[in-house]
């Protein structure tokens, strides 16, 4: 199972929100590149980079930070937040993104999302399936759609989506543990799906439990920044797999 720390960006700074609430913003570091380098120094190979300004303004904003991280480290970065157009994707990939995550676009403009899958391949495009009460949430979680989560994922899985990041918003940033039952249900219904768990990771023991369910990756945010899980622990886990 891949360990994927998260860096969320507002105004060029590394922040965390709770349950997607922009008013709960807490700044952890003024320099996201420093944070990314520290991850790399502990044997981490992957990074989940979220452009929260982009999610709010509905177009890519913090691509310069993406470029600084990809040129200053060897981390494989998946980048998301406000990607709405072919031009946004072009900028993200030119700035070094290894993969991009599309969430709201897959709900509101499925044809655009499918065109990206065709153009770039399923290895490059991640479906962001963020949920509140098993309904898909969009626009940086500022809106709840009428889409039911499980059929939504299944529909995209049948159309060739390989990677899905699923965040249970009620858990995100709350340090109360991940949605194990939800992930189990998704994996039971979608054979072969590469599911990346996100939201709620609170302690080291959550990681082997997610691996046992069959998650392909796990995104860890606040638990790292609040020192609930140390980078040393993650390094040992990666080496021991």
Secondary structure, 3 states (H helix, E strand, C coil): CEEEEEEEEECCEEEEEECCEEEEEEEEECCHHHHHHHHHHCCCCEEEEEEHHHHHHCCCCCHHHHHHHHHHCCCEEEEECCCCCHHHHHHHHHCCCCEEEECHHHHHCHHHHHHHHHHHCCCCEEEEEEEECCEEEECCCCEEEEEEHHHHHHHHHHCCCCEEEEEECCCCCCCCCCCHHHHHHHHHHCCCCEEEEECCCCCCHHHHHHHHHCCCEEEECHHHHCCCCCHHHHHHHHHHC
